[in-house]
Amino acid sequence: MYPQWQQLVDEAGRQYFHRIGSNDTQWELPLGSSIRSKSESQEHSPRNGETMREGGGATSHTMSLTRQSKSKSMYGKIEMTPQDQGGLKSDTLPPNFAPGGGDQLSGYLNKTKLAESGRRKVRKNWSQVFVVLQQSNLVFYKDHKAAEKKAGSPHGRPEGVISLLGAHVDFNPPKEVTGSSRKNTILLSVSSGSQFLLHTDDEKKIHEWLFRLKVVANDLSQGSPTWEHNSKDSSASSGKVVAASVGVGRSLSTTSDEGNPSGSSNWMGIAAKLKNFIIRRPAQEDLMKRGIIKDSVFGSYLQDLCDRDRSPVPNFVLECITAVENKGLEHDGLYRVSGNMAEIQRLRYVVDKDEGHNLLEDQWDVHTLTGALKLFFRELREPLFPLKCVGKFTDAVKKESRKDKLSAFKEALKSLPKCNYETMRVLFQHLRNLIQFSHENRMQAQNVAIVFGPTLMWAEGDFANMALNTVYQSKVVEFLLLEYDNLFRKT
């Protein structure tokens, strides 16, 4: 009995033939074959999204049933036509899916930090944390109880907050990059240069986190790097199929040759819907210009903050210094003693959310404020001493005589941008006030310089001379403190 074929037309209006009960397609009807009637053919016509490839002879569909049965990847290659983009059905999205991070996503994940501010590797042990994705922030808590709202703590007790604006999200990066052989991992590279690795054994759960993080970070471009997995473990006997990621995400693998084609089609619909949603949403720059969203205070450029606040010194710096001096500079080890990290991160979250904070309130103790101020300067996208000016200050501090040092430091200060100079002048005046209480707080100029040297000044990629640079950092800060009146005095 000859096989039966059905006559179909692709999106371009070209006629082709599909063999009933298989994935075979032909441009020409094979000799001796019969064509099934139109009413019968409708039952077996290929699903939406399956098209013929260019070229003659026997060809396969863009996404065949065989591939769909082997891979459940929701990040597989999706070829969309204008008709596809305009006619996506909302029922391809699961009922609990929320695009754009309008609501919270939370749950337990394993977390480790790979790098901090792009300056050094700080690989730590894995720890389980309760993670909450709220608008453009990823908030870490010790457990779900710490995330509960309480009187005086509307955001619970966070251990850390990450801004996802401008972040880069990668799925299952290679071991050479992360040093971890775990699967189902997300590499999160934030704009401040820090890198975090998130993991869970629940494959469905990690996929949901990946999608939501990418939507919030607006990281759906084809230009993002793709990790290629060339492992011996992905042999034919293991039944794993690796799908190259295009457009929406990274490759995913299944561990079984059996799959649900309709489930795979569902995930394709989600990917297409998300991509279309991101394409149509306004650019982040436009939303910022219109005042709908604002840059975070922490992890920004100093110049951008000053422009936004319309002040030569960021408002947070002025508010924090005022609050510290109001609460008293006589506290022992001020700026040297670490504050409660959970409270510091809570303050950071409140400031970034711009929720009408008042740093003079009793809920913010003096060590929380000093810790937050140090964190602010440490997380600047560029240090208070700009990278291009670091050499001038280190050369100045190497001068032999005090007269030569003063002259070189004055020239170095003249090279600073206005916002850097004014912020430095205000900060060092505050630190001079702190030193005047050294008989009570035990913070002499040298102690303050050791604390603030690495916080205010660093150089890129010079790890070999890190110890030497640390010495110069503290010496530069100490000289500026001791000679403040001569260097910052307005003439």
Long-range contacts (C-beta under 8 A, 24 or more apart in sequence): 2-32, 2-33, 2-34, 3-33, 4-33, 4-34, 4-35, 4-36, 5-29, 5-30, 5-33, 5-34, 5-35, 5-36, 6-35, 6-36, 6-40, 6-41, 6-44, 6-45, 7-35, 7-41, 8-41, 8-45, 8-46, 10-51, 10-52, 11-51, 11-81, 11-83, 14-52, 16-52, 18-44, 18-45, 18-46, 20-44, 23-60, 23-61, 23-64, 23-65, 23-66, 24-58, 25-52, 25-58, 25-59, 25-60, 25-61, 26-57, 26-58, 27-52, 27-56, 27-57, 27-59, 47-265, 48-84, 49-78, 49-79, 49-84, 49-265, 49-268, 51-79, 63-268, 65-261, 67-241, 68-259, 68-261, 68-264, 68-265, 69-257, 69-258, 69-259, 69-261, 69-264, 70-239, 70-241, 70-254, 70-257, 70-259, 71-241, 71-243, 71-252, 71-253, 71-254, 71-259, 71-264, 72-252, 72-254, 72-259, 72-260, 72-263, 72-264, 72-267, 73-243, 73-251, 73-252, 73-253, 73-254, 73-264, 73-267, 74-207, 74-211, 74-248, 74-249, 74-252, 74-264, 74-267, 74-268, 74-270, 74-271, 75-171, 75-243, 75-245, 75-246, 75-248, 75-249, 75-250, 75-251, 75-252, 75-271, 76-243, 76-246, 76-264, 76-268, 77-243, 77-244, 77-246, 78-246, 78-247, 78-248, 78-268, 78-271, 78-272, 78-275, 80-272, 80-275, 84-272, 85-272, 85-276, 88-269, 88-272, 88-273, 88-276, 89-269, 90-273, 92-265, 92-266, 92-268, 92-269, 92-270, 92-272, 92-273, 93-269, 93-270, 93-273, 94-266, 94-270, 97-270, 99-215, 99-273, 99-274, 99-277, 100-215, 100-216, 100-277, 100-281, 101-133, 101-134, 101-135, 101-136, 101-212, 101-215, 101-216, 104-132, 104-133, 104-134, 105-132, 105-133, 105-208, 105-209, 105-212, 106-130, 106-131, 106-132, 106-133, 106-144, 106-147, 107-131, 107-200, 107-205, 107-209, 108-144, 108-200, 109-198, 109-199, 109-200, 109-209, 110-198, 110-199, 110-200, 111-140, 111-196, 111-197, 111-198, 111-199, 112-180, 112-196, 112-197, 113-194, 113-195, 113-196, 113-197, 114-178, 114-179, 114-187, 114-195, 114-196, 114-197, 115-193, 115-194, 115-195, 116-193, 116-194, 117-192, 117-193, 117-194, 117-378, 117-379, 118-192, 118-193, 118-194, 119-193, 119-458, 120-463, 123-179, 126-199, 129-159, 131-198, 133-209, 133-212, 133-213, 133-216, 135-216, 136-163, 136-164, 136-165, 136-216, 136-293, 137-161, 137-162, 137-163, 137-164, 137-349, 137-352, 137-353, 138-162, 138-164, 138-188, 138-213, 139-349, 146-342, 152-363, 153-346, 155-346, 155-349, 155-350, 157-342, 157-343, 157-346, 158-342, 158-345, 158-346, 158-349, 159-341, 159-342, 159-345, 160-345, 161-345, 161-348, 161-349, 161-352, 162-188, 162-190, 162-194, 162-196, 163-190, 163-191, 163-192, 163-296, 163-298, 163-299, 163-352, 164-190, 164-213, 164-216, 164-217, 165-191, 165-217, 165-284, 165-293, 165-295, 165-296, 166-190, 166-191, 166-217, 167-191, 167-213, 167-217, 167-219, 168-217, 168-219, 168-224, 169-210, 169-213, 169-214, 169-217, 169-219, 170-224, 170-225, 170-227, 170-250, 171-210, 171-227, 171-245, 171-249, 171-250, 171-251, 171-252, 172-227, 172-229, 172-250, 172-251, 172-252, 173-227, 174-227, 174-229, 177-227, 186-210, 186-213, 188-213, 190-299, 191-299, 191-381, 192-299, 192-379, 192-381, 203-252, 207-252, 210-249, 210-250, 211-249, 211-270, 211-274, 214-248, 214-249, 215-274, 215-277, 215-278, 218-278, 218-284, 220-247, 220-248, 220-249, 220-274, 220-275, 220-278, 222-246, 222-247, 226-250, 226-251, 227-251, 229-253, 247-271, 247-275, 248-274, 248-275, 294-354, 296-352, 297-351, 297-352, 297-376, 298-348, 298-351, 298-352, 298-375, 298-376, 298-379, 299-379, 299-380, 299-381, 300-380, 300-381, 301-380, 301-381, 301-382, 302-380, 302-382, 302-384, 302-419, 302-420, 302-423, 303-417, 303-419, 306-419, 306-423, 312-418, 312-419, 312-422, 312-423, 313-419, 313-422, 313-423, 313-426, 314-376, 314-423, 316-351, 316-376, 317-373, 317-376, 317-423, 317-426, 317-427, 318-426, 319-359, 320-359, 320-369, 320-372, 320-373, 320-376, 321-373, 321-426, 321-427, 321-430, 322-359, 322-360, 323-359, 323-360, 323-364, 323-369, 324-366, 324-369, 324-370, 324-373, 324-430, 325-430, 325-433, 326-360, 327-365, 327-366, 327-369, 328-366, 329-433, 329-434, 329-436, 329-437, 329-441, 330-437, 330-440, 330-441, 331-366, 331-367, 331-441, 332-440, 332-441, 332-442, 333-441, 333-442, 333-443, 334-366, 334-367, 334-370, 334-434, 334-441, 334-443, 335-370, 335-374, 335-434, 335-443, 335-448, 335-451, 335-452, 336-443, 336-447, 336-451, 337-367, 338-367, 338-371, 339-365, 339-367, 339-368, 339-369, 339-370, 339-371, 339-372, 340-367, 340-368, 340-371, 341-371, 343-368, 344-368, 344-371, 344-372, 344-375, 347-372, 348-372, 348-375, 374-451, 374-452, 374-455, 377-452, 377-455, 377-456, 378-455, 383-456, 383-457, 383-458, 384-420, 384-423, 384-424, 384-427, 384-456, 384-457, 385-420, 385-424, 385-456, 385-457, 385-476, 386-416, 386-417, 386-420, 387-459, 387-460, 389-415, 389-416, 390-457, 390-458, 390-459, 393-457, 393-476, 394-469, 394-472, 394-476, 396-476, 397-472, 397-475, 397-476, 397-479, 398-472, 405-479, 405-483, 406-483, 406-486, 406-487, 409-479, 409-480, 409-483, 409-487, 410-487, 413-487, 413-488, 424-456, 424-480, 425-488, 428-480, 428-481, 428-484, 428-488, 429-484, 429-488, 431-481, 432-481, 432-484, 435-481, 445-478, 445-481, 445-482, 446-474, 446-478, 448-477, 448-478, 448-481, 449-474, 449-475, 449-477, 449-478, 449-481, 450-474, 452-477, 453-477
